[in-house]
């Protein structure tokens, strides 16, 4: 599902990734760990095509990302659900409208969008909150909205960047259970996290980033 072949990413004289190899199969769920600045966010951006590697090859879902252009890049991104630490919700939009936004961008009609939005809300346990504004909800509920928005397009891959960074241990565990539920129906899930106490308690592979190099699970060429 996610293959990196000798991938390097440099920003001026700083090297974020250095001849990195990764081979993560379809349907896996894994945690991406490493110190602040280890390259976790850079790796996720490369998979999303928000960044291009300085050298090497990134292949996602059997597509060489360097060969995608124009609409192909948009189609690639629609196959991926993104979850952030800070939710990135629009405060003046209702919960429903926040989740429906990617569907409107994709051209769904109101009826189909409504079905998908309510199905996503149901999966994260917030179906009764669709008319409310995000700012009146708890931090944990806001993160669930972010997850609902990420899954509303029924992605094959979910990328999460520190999704429990602002949550207490109980809420963090609940959010991880949601990711596990999506993984159990075949969605590939990659979660960048520094919450070692939480992820060490979960039975999923760990991918370690240190000084631009990967070790641990799935380290190796495509």
MARNULUM-55419 format. One record per residue (C-alpha): residue number from 1; x, y, z. Coordinates in steps of 0.25 Angstrom, whole numbers, plus 5000, padded with zeros to 4 digits. Example, Ala and Ser with C-alpha at 12.3 -4.5 7.8 and 13.67 -1.06 7.14 Angstrom:
// residues 2
<r><seq>1</seq><x>5049</x><y>4982</y><z>5031</z></r>
<r><seq>2</seq><x>5055</x><y>4996</y><z>5029</z></r>
// end
This chain:
// residues 222
<r><seq>1</seq><x>5000</x><y>5000</y><z>5000</z></r>
<r><seq>2</seq><x>5011</x><y>5010</y><z>5004</z></r>
<r><seq>3</seq><x>5025</x><y>5008</y><z>4998</z></r>
<r><seq>4</seq><x>5037</x><y>5017</y><z>4999</z></r>
<r><seq>5</seq><x>5049</x><y>5013</y><z>4991</z></r>
<r><seq>6</seq><x>5062</x><y>5021</y><z>4996</z></r>
<r><seq>7</seq><x>5054</x><y>5033</y><z>4999</z></r>
<r><seq>8</seq><x>5061</x><y>5046</y><z>5003</z></r>
<r><seq>9</seq><x>5055</x><y>5059</y><z>5006</z></r>
<r><seq>10</seq><x>5064</x><y>5072</y><z>5009</z></r>
<r><seq>11</seq><x>5060</x><y>5086</y><z>5013</z></r>
<r><seq>12</seq><x>5072</x><y>5094</y><z>5010</z></r>
<r><seq>13</seq><x>5084</x><y>5088</y><z>5018</z></r>
<r><seq>14</seq><x>5074</x><y>5080</y><z>5027</z></r>
<r><seq>15</seq><x>5071</x><y>5066</y><z>5024</z></r>
<r><seq>16</seq><x>5057</x><y>5061</y><z>5028</z></r>
<r><seq>17</seq><x>5058</x><y>5047</y><z>5022</z></r>
<r><seq>18</seq><x>5071</x><y>5040</y><z>5017</z></r>
<r><seq>19</seq><x>5070</x><y>5029</y><z>5007</z></r>
<r><seq>20</seq><x>5058</x><y>5023</y><z>5014</z></r>
<r><seq>21</seq><x>5051</x><y>5010</y><z>5011</z></r>
<r><seq>22</seq><x>5037</x><y>5006</y><z>5015</z></r>
<r><seq>23</seq><x>5028</x><y>4995</y><z>5011</z></r>
<r><seq>24</seq><x>5015</x><y>4995</y><z>5018</z></r>
<r><seq>25</seq><x>5004</x><y>4986</y><z>5012</z></r>
<r><seq>26</seq><x>4989</x><y>4988</y><z>5009</z></r>
<r><seq>27</seq><x>4981</x><y>4986</y><z>5021</z></r>
<r><seq>28</seq><x>4991</x><y>4989</y><z>5032</z></r>
<r><seq>29</seq><x>4990</x><y>4998</y><z>5044</z></r>
<r><seq>30</seq><x>5003</x><y>5004</y><z>5049</z></r>
<r><seq>31</seq><x>5009</x><y>5015</y><z>5058</z></r>
<r><seq>32</seq><x>5020</x><y>5024</y><z>5053</z></r>
<r><seq>33</seq><x>5028</x><y>5029</y><z>5064</z></r>
<r><seq>34</seq><x>5041</x><y>5038</y><z>5066</z></r>
<r><seq>35</seq><x>5045</x><y>5050</y><z>5073</z></r>
<r><seq>36</seq><x>5040</x><y>5064</y><z>5069</z></r>
<r><seq>37</seq><x>5047</x><y>5067</y><z>5056</z></r>
<r><seq>38</seq><x>5050</x><y>5053</y><z>5053</z></r>
<r><seq>39</seq><x>5042</x><y>5054</y><z>5040</z></r>
<r><seq>40</seq><x>5028</x><y>5048</y><z>5043</z></r>
<r><seq>41</seq><x>5020</x><y>5059</y><z>5037</z></r>
<r><seq>42</seq><x>5029</x><y>5060</y><z>5025</z></r>
<r><seq>43</seq><x>5027</x><y>5045</y><z>5022</z></r>
<r><seq>44</seq><x>5012</x><y>5047</y><z>5023</z></r>
<r><seq>45</seq><x>5013</x><y>5060</y><z>5014</z></r>
<r><seq>46</seq><x>5020</x><y>5051</y><z>5004</z></r>
<r><seq>47</seq><x>5009</x><y>5041</y><z>5004</z></r>
<r><seq>48</seq><x>4999</x><y>5051</y><z>5002</z></r>
<r><seq>49</seq><x>5007</x><y>5058</y><z>4991</z></r>
<r><seq>50</seq><x>5007</x><y>5071</y><z>4999</z></r>
<r><seq>51</seq><x>5022</x><y>5070</y><z>4997</z></r>
<r><seq>52</seq><x>5031</x><y>5064</y><z>4987</z></r>
<r><seq>53</seq><x>5044</x><y>5055</y><z>4991</z></r>
<r><seq>54</seq><x>5057</x><y>5061</y><z>4987</z></r>
<r><seq>55</seq><x>5061</x><y>5047</y><z>4982</z></r>
<r><seq>56</seq><x>5055</x><y>5033</y><z>4982</z></r>
<r><seq>57</seq><x>5042</x><y>5028</y><z>4979</z></r>
<r><seq>58</seq><x>5028</x><y>5028</y><z>4987</z></r>
<r><seq>59</seq><x>5018</x><y>5018</y><z>4982</z></r>
<r><seq>60</seq><x>5004</x><y>5018</y><z>4989</z></r>
<r><seq>61</seq><x>4993</x><y>5008</y><z>4985</z></r>
<r><seq>62</seq><x>5002</x><y>5003</y><z>4973</z></r>
<r><seq>63</seq><x>5003</x><y>5017</y><z>4968</z></r>
<r><seq>64</seq><x>5017</x><y>5024</y><z>4966</z></r>
<r><seq>65</seq><x>5013</x><y>5038</y><z>4971</z></r>
<r><seq>66</seq><x>5024</x><y>5045</y><z>4963</z></r>
<r><seq>67</seq><x>5016</x><y>5041</y><z>4951</z></r>
<r><seq>68</seq><x>5003</x><y>5048</y><z>4955</z></r>
<r><seq>69</seq><x>4998</x><y>5061</y><z>4949</z></r>
<r><seq>70</seq><x>4987</x><y>5070</y><z>4950</z></r>
<r><seq>71</seq><x>4974</x><y>5063</y><z>4953</z></r>
<r><seq>72</seq><x>4981</x><y>5050</y><z>4956</z></r>
<r><seq>73</seq><x>4987</x><y>5057</y><z>4969</z></r>
<r><seq>74</seq><x>4973</x><y>5061</y><z>4973</z></r>
<r><seq>75</seq><x>4968</x><y>5047</y><z>4971</z></r>
<r><seq>76</seq><x>4980</x><y>5042</y><z>4979</z></r>
<r><seq>77</seq><x>4977</x><y>5051</y><z>4991</z></r>
<r><seq>78</seq><x>4962</x><y>5047</y><z>4991</z></r>
<r><seq>79</seq><x>4966</x><y>5032</y><z>4994</z></r>
<r><seq>80</seq><x>4973</x><y>5037</y><z>5007</z></r>
<r><seq>81</seq><x>4966</x><y>5042</y><z>5020</z></r>
<r><seq>82</seq><x>4974</x><y>5052</y><z>5028</z></r>
<r><seq>83</seq><x>4973</x><y>5054</y><z>5043</z></r>
<r><seq>84</seq><x>4980</x><y>5065</y><z>5050</z></r>
<r><seq>85</seq><x>4984</x><y>5068</y><z>5064</z></r>
<r><seq>86</seq><x>4977</x><y>5082</y><z>5064</z></r>
<r><seq>87</seq><x>4964</x><y>5077</y><z>5056</z></r>
<r><seq>88</seq><x>4965</x><y>5089</y><z>5046</z></r>
<r><seq>89</seq><x>4949</x><y>5090</y><z>5047</z></r>
<r><seq>90</seq><x>4942</x><y>5103</y><z>5042</z></r>
<r><seq>91</seq><x>4936</x><y>5109</y><z>5054</z></r>
<r><seq>92</seq><x>4924</x><y>5116</y><z>5046</z></r>
<r><seq>93</seq><x>4920</x><y>5103</y><z>5039</z></r>
<r><seq>94</seq><x>4911</x><y>5093</y><z>5046</z></r>
<r><seq>95</seq><x>4917</x><y>5079</y><z>5049</z></r>
<r><seq>96</seq><x>4909</x><y>5074</y><z>5037</z></r>
<r><seq>97</seq><x>4915</x><y>5084</y><z>5028</z></r>
<r><seq>98</seq><x>4929</x><y>5082</y><z>5032</z></r>
<r><seq>99</seq><x>4928</x><y>5067</y><z>5029</z></r>
<r><seq>100</seq><x>4921</x><y>5070</y><z>5016</z></r>
<r><seq>101</seq><x>4931</x><y>5080</y><z>5011</z></r>
<r><seq>102</seq><x>4940</x><y>5069</y><z>5004</z></r>
<r><seq>103</seq><x>4928</x><y>5063</y><z>4997</z></r>
<r><seq>104</seq><x>4924</x><y>5076</y><z>4992</z></r>
<r><seq>105</seq><x>4938</x><y>5078</y><z>4986</z></r>
<r><seq>106</seq><x>4936</x><y>5065</y><z>4980</z></r>
<r><seq>107</seq><x>4923</x><y>5068</y><z>4973</z></r>
<r><seq>108</seq><x>4914</x><y>5059</y><z>4981</z></r>
<r><seq>109</seq><x>4899</x><y>5063</y><z>4981</z></r>
<r><seq>110</seq><x>4892</x><y>5067</y><z>4994</z></r>
<r><seq>111</seq><x>4885</x><y>5054</y><z>4995</z></r>
<r><seq>112</seq><x>4897</x><y>5045</y><z>4994</z></r>
<r><seq>113</seq><x>4905</x><y>5055</y><z>5002</z></r>
<r><seq>114</seq><x>4895</x><y>5054</y><z>5013</z></r>
<r><seq>115</seq><x>4895</x><y>5039</y><z>5014</z></r>
<r><seq>116</seq><x>4910</x><y>5039</y><z>5015</z></r>
<r><seq>117</seq><x>4911</x><y>5050</y><z>5025</z></r>
<r><seq>118</seq><x>4901</x><y>5043</y><z>5034</z></r>
<r><seq>119</seq><x>4907</x><y>5029</y><z>5032</z></r>
<r><seq>120</seq><x>4921</x><y>5036</y><z>5036</z></r>
<r><seq>121</seq><x>4915</x><y>5043</y><z>5048</z></r>
<r><seq>122</seq><x>4908</x><y>5030</y><z>5053</z></r>
<r><seq>123</seq><x>4921</x><y>5022</y><z>5052</z></r>
<r><seq>124</seq><x>4928</x><y>5033</y><z>5062</z></r>
<r><seq>125</seq><x>4916</x><y>5033</y><z>5071</z></r>
<r><seq>126</seq><x>4912</x><y>5048</y><z>5068</z></r>
<r><seq>127</seq><x>4899</x><y>5046</y><z>5059</z></r>
<r><seq>128</seq><x>4891</x><y>5055</y><z>5069</z></r>
<r><seq>129</seq><x>4901</x><y>5067</y><z>5068</z></r>
<r><seq>130</seq><x>4900</x><y>5069</y><z>5053</z></r>
<r><seq>131</seq><x>4893</x><y>5083</y><z>5054</z></r>
<r><seq>132</seq><x>4903</x><y>5088</y><z>5065</z></r>
<r><seq>133</seq><x>4915</x><y>5097</y><z>5063</z></r>
<r><seq>134</seq><x>4928</x><y>5090</y><z>5066</z></r>
<r><seq>135</seq><x>4932</x><y>5101</y><z>5076</z></r>
<r><seq>136</seq><x>4921</x><y>5097</y><z>5086</z></r>
<r><seq>137</seq><x>4926</x><y>5082</y><z>5086</z></r>
<r><seq>138</seq><x>4937</x><y>5076</y><z>5095</z></r>
<r><seq>139</seq><x>4951</x><y>5074</y><z>5090</z></r>
<r><seq>140</seq><x>4949</x><y>5059</y><z>5088</z></r>
<r><seq>141</seq><x>4936</x><y>5062</y><z>5081</z></r>
<r><seq>142</seq><x>4943</x><y>5071</y><z>5071</z></r>
<r><seq>143</seq><x>4954</x><y>5061</y><z>5068</z></r>
<r><seq>144</seq><x>4943</x><y>5051</y><z>5065</z></r>
<r><seq>145</seq><x>4937</x><y>5061</y><z>5055</z></r>
<r><seq>146</seq><x>4951</x><y>5062</y><z>5049</z></r>
<r><seq>147</seq><x>4951</x><y>5047</y><z>5048</z></r>
<r><seq>148</seq><x>4937</x><y>5046</y><z>5042</z></r>
<r><seq>149</seq><x>4941</x><y>5057</y><z>5031</z></r>
<r><seq>150</seq><x>4954</x><y>5048</y><z>5028</z></r>
<r><seq>151</seq><x>4945</x><y>5035</y><z>5026</z></r>
<r><seq>152</seq><x>4933</x><y>5042</y><z>5019</z></r>
<r><seq>153</seq><x>4940</x><y>5039</y><z>5005</z></r>
<r><seq>154</seq><x>4942</x><y>5024</y><z>5009</z></r>
<r><seq>155</seq><x>4957</x><y>5025</y><z>5008</z></r>
<r><seq>156</seq><x>4966</x><y>5013</y><z>5005</z></r>
<r><seq>157</seq><x>4976</x><y>5019</y><z>5014</z></r>
<r><seq>158</seq><x>4975</x><y>5028</y><z>5027</z></r>
<r><seq>159</seq><x>4987</x><y>5037</y><z>5031</z></r>
<r><seq>160</seq><x>4987</x><y>5043</y><z>5045</z></r>
<r><seq>161</seq><x>4997</x><y>5053</y><z>5050</z></r>
<r><seq>162</seq><x>4997</x><y>5053</y><z>5065</z></r>
<r><seq>163</seq><x>4982</x><y>5051</y><z>5066</z></r>
<r><seq>164</seq><x>4982</x><y>5049</y><z>5081</z></r>
<r><seq>165</seq><x>4992</x><y>5060</y><z>5085</z></r>
<r><seq>166</seq><x>4982</x><y>5069</y><z>5092</z></r>
<r><seq>167</seq><x>4973</x><y>5058</y><z>5098</z></r>
<r><seq>168</seq><x>4974</x><y>5052</y><z>5112</z></r>
<r><seq>169</seq><x>4977</x><y>5037</y><z>5113</z></r>
<r><seq>170</seq><x>4963</x><y>5032</y><z>5113</z></r>
<r><seq>171</seq><x>4959</x><y>5040</y><z>5101</z></r>
<r><seq>172</seq><x>4972</x><y>5036</y><z>5094</z></r>
<r><seq>173</seq><x>4968</x><y>5021</y><z>5096</z></r>
<r><seq>174</seq><x>4954</x><y>5024</y><z>5090</z></r>
<r><seq>175</seq><x>4960</x><y>5030</y><z>5078</z></r>
<r><seq>176</seq><x>4970</x><y>5019</y><z>5076</z></r>
<r><seq>177</seq><x>4958</x><y>5009</y><z>5077</z></r>
<r><seq>178</seq><x>4951</x><y>5017</y><z>5065</z></r>
<r><seq>179</seq><x>4964</x><y>5015</y><z>5056</z></r>
<r><seq>180</seq><x>4964</x><y>5000</y><z>5060</z></r>
<r><seq>181</seq><x>4950</x><y>4999</y><z>5055</z></r>
<r><seq>182</seq><x>4953</x><y>5005</y><z>5042</z></r>
<r><seq>183</seq><x>4965</x><y>4996</y><z>5040</z></r>
<r><seq>184</seq><x>4957</x><y>4984</y><z>5043</z></r>
<r><seq>185</seq><x>4948</x><y>4986</y><z>5031</z></r>
<r><seq>186</seq><x>4961</x><y>4987</y><z>5022</z></r>
<r><seq>187</seq><x>4965</x><y>5002</y><z>5023</z></r>
<r><seq>188</seq><x>4980</x><y>5004</y><z>5024</z></r>
<r><seq>189</seq><x>4983</x><y>5013</y><z>5036</z></r>
<r><seq>190</seq><x>4997</x><y>5020</y><z>5038</z></r>
<r><seq>191</seq><x>4997</x><y>5029</y><z>5051</z></r>
<r><seq>192</seq><x>5009</x><y>5038</y><z>5055</z></r>
<r><seq>193</seq><x>5009</x><y>5039</y><z>5070</z></r>
<r><seq>194</seq><x>5019</x><y>5042</y><z>5081</z></r>
<r><seq>195</seq><x>5009</x><y>5036</y><z>5092</z></r>
<r><seq>196</seq><x>5018</x><y>5024</y><z>5095</z></r>
<r><seq>197</seq><x>5010</x><y>5020</y><z>5107</z></r>
<r><seq>198</seq><x>4997</x><y>5019</y><z>5098</z></r>
<r><seq>199</seq><x>5003</x><y>5012</y><z>5086</z></r>
<r><seq>200</seq><x>5012</x><y>5002</y><z>5093</z></r>
<r><seq>201</seq><x>4999</x><y>4997</y><z>5100</z></r>
<r><seq>202</seq><x>4993</x><y>4994</y><z>5086</z></r>
<r><seq>203</seq><x>4996</x><y>4982</y><z>5078</z></r>
<r><seq>204</seq><x>5000</x><y>4989</y><z>5065</z></r>
<r><seq>205</seq><x>5014</x><y>4990</y><z>5058</z></r>
<r><seq>206</seq><x>5023</x><y>5002</y><z>5061</z></r>
<r><seq>207</seq><x>5031</x><y>5009</y><z>5050</z></r>
<r><seq>208</seq><x>5042</x><y>5017</y><z>5057</z></r>
<r><seq>209</seq><x>5048</x><y>5029</y><z>5050</z></r>
<r><seq>210</seq><x>5062</x><y>5034</y><z>5055</z></r>
<r><seq>211</seq><x>5071</x><y>5044</y><z>5048</z></r>
<r><seq>212</seq><x>5063</x><y>5042</y><z>5035</z></r>
<r><seq>213</seq><x>5064</x><y>5027</y><z>5035</z></r>
<r><seq>214</seq><x>5053</x><y>5016</y><z>5038</z></r>
<r><seq>215</seq><x>5055</x><y>5004</y><z>5047</z></r>
<r><seq>216</seq><x>5045</x><y>4994</y><z>5053</z></r>
<r><seq>217</seq><x>5032</x><y>4989</y><z>5045</z></r>
<r><seq>218</seq><x>5032</x><y>4990</y><z>5030</z></r>
<r><seq>219</seq><x>5046</x><y>4995</y><z>5029</z></r>
<r><seq>220</seq><x>5051</x><y>4991</y><z>5015</z></r>
<r><seq>221</seq><x>5050</x><y>4994</y><z>5000</z></r>
<r><seq>222</seq><x>5037</x><y>4992</y><z>4992</z></r>
// end
